[in-house]
Amino acid sequence: MWAEWLFQFPFREKPFRGESRLPDGGGGCYGAPMKARKPMTERDRFNAFLHDRPVDRIPDFEFWFWDATLARWTREGLPAELAGGDRRKLCAYFGLDFIDGLPIRTRFVREPRQSVIAETEDTVTVRTELGETVVTFKPGRGESIPTHLTYAIRNRDDWRRVRDEFLPLDVAARLPPDWAAVKARCAEPRDFILNTPQMGFYGILRNWMGVEEISIAFAEDPDWIAEMMDHLLELYLRVSRRIVDEGLRPDLSGWWEDMCFNHGPLISPAMFREFLVPRYRRVTDFWRAHGVDRAVVDSDGNIHALAPLWVEAGIQILLPCEAAHTDTLRLRRENPEAFLMGGVDKRALARGRAAIDAELERIRRVMDLGRYMPHVDHLVPPDVPLADYLYYREKKRALLER
């Protein structure tokens, strides 16, 4: 999720650091009460910003890139060793702040085996041992999320099978093989931002059931929905306790809940309040009791109806504020308690520098209201030239440093 030399951009021999060429705007920077006088570590800056304390600049993140985008950019000057998507190296190259995550499995305890059942010039169709059938693009043939032809969970028997084999509550089985090294790297003191393992209720169940089946279950078998969510809740609480017991303290808890489409949520706000808010609160209250009082949720689509309910549930940071469906300025005005991330229309980056300038002027109005960390509202698509992306980065960084 810059300066005049970019207009002559043929290639870049050194990491891109994004130093602002704009003069200091004076006594403050957008979203903070005043500007800190000394440079800050990424972690200190992030935590200060999220608690309305002075910062040297607004935290600088980006959502990330499609693989095809990085492949294109290597033909336009990006070092070839970055084409593999190494997050730390790409963050260093583009001058981005970095959020690390604890690599504890909070979904399947192991990857389901799969076999290829069909293949075309562009796609591969696989069937997994979960019982789902999925179509994906071959590398270089397209960029999209996988398409499900059938889903893993269609009834309670499917759920019990998946739960018992792939979703055990044993946390030890979910730790990475190098857990001792992970603990040592993530222990205090550290200067990088640390997130919990990713959690979620609706989004993960929707991936296993499909929108149609989960919608029917909400309406006709709500007890089954509650049973599945309670199992996930117990898993998240056990993982959270293990993290605390190991002496680790993340900077925030992380959630993924793609549950909105272009006109609004895929379940009603009333259902959201009944099924999700109390379960979120169990986890966010746990973390708050252990000194972690900020949480972030990733949900695409139009999130206006659910935003205040996430805040009520203890999740204050909303991303990616997808510009095609969410009015970030309205969202900011309607939810003053929230922090927003994203909101920069990815489509503008492919329309040239005048469009980029106009888009950044649009999001500058949101920055004026504070508590906003702008970045591209999803993966940067492969129709964006590297030179124009660097132009966007330079211009955005200047706004963050004012």
C-alpha positions, 0 to 999 in steps of 0.5 A: 500500500516525489521529485524532479529526477523522476521525470528523467527516470530510466532506471534506479540504481539505489533504493528509492527513499522518497525524500521530500523536496517540499519545504516544511509546512510549519507547525504540524503535519496532517492528522497529528496535533503537531510535528515531532522535532526528531525522526522516529522509528516506524513503530514509534511513529505508528503508535504515536499517530494512532494515539493522536500524539505528535509524529515526524510524518504520517505513517507511509504504507501501501496495500501492495502489488499484483505479481504482473505489476512487479513483472512489468516494472522489472522491464521498466527499471525495478531491480530484478531481485524485487520481482519475487515480492519480498516485502521487506526489500520492496518496502526499503526500495520504495521507502515504505513503513513495514508491518510484520505479522506473527506467523501463527496459522489461524486458519487451516492447520495445514495446506489442503492437498490438491490435484489438477482436474482441468487446464487451459492455455490461461487457467488451471482448475484444481480440486482440493481435499476439502471438496472445493473446485477452484479456477486460477490464472496461470502466472502471467495470464491474468490477475484475479482472486481464485474463482470457486466452482464448488465450495468446501462447506455445504452442510453441517457434515462438511463443517464437522469434517473441515473443523476436525481435520483442519481447524483443531484448537491445538495452538502448538500445532499452529506455530511455525517450525522456527518459532524460537527465532520468531519470538527472539525477533519480535521480542522487546525492544524492537523498532518495527510494527508487529501485527497479530495473526490475521483473524475474521469471522464472516470473510473466512466462512464466506470463502468456505461456503460462498455468498449464497450458502452463507446467506441462506444459513444466516437466515435459516440456520443461525445456530449453525453460523453461531457454532462455526463462529464460536469455534473460530472465536475460541481458536483466536482467544487461544492463539492470543493467550499463547502470544501473551504467555510467550511474552510478546506484545503486538502493536495492534490486532489484525482482521480480514473481513471482505464482506461488502460489495459495491452498494453495501454489506453482504449481511444486514447491520442488524445481523452484524451487530448480533453475530459479529460485534460481541465476538469481536469484543471478546478478542479486542477486549482481551488485547486491550487488557494486555496493552494493545488497544488498536485493531485494524480490519481489511474489507473491500467494497462499500463499508459505510453501514458497517464502519460504526459497528466495527468501531463499536466492536473495538476495531478503529482502523478501517482499510482499504477504503476502496474509492470506487465504492466508499466515499472516504471524505464522508466516511471520515466525517461520519466516523470521527473515532476511526482511523482510515487507511487507503482511499487512493483510487488505484485506477487514477494511477493508470491515467497519467500524472494529471490524474494522479495530481487530481486524486491526491488533491482529493484525498488531501481534503480527507487528510485535513480532517486527520486520522488518515493514512492514505495509500492505494486502495488495493493491489496496484494493477499492471497497467500502471507504469513504474515511472508514474507509480514513483511520481505518485509516491513522491507526491504522496510522501510530500503530503505526509511530511507537510 
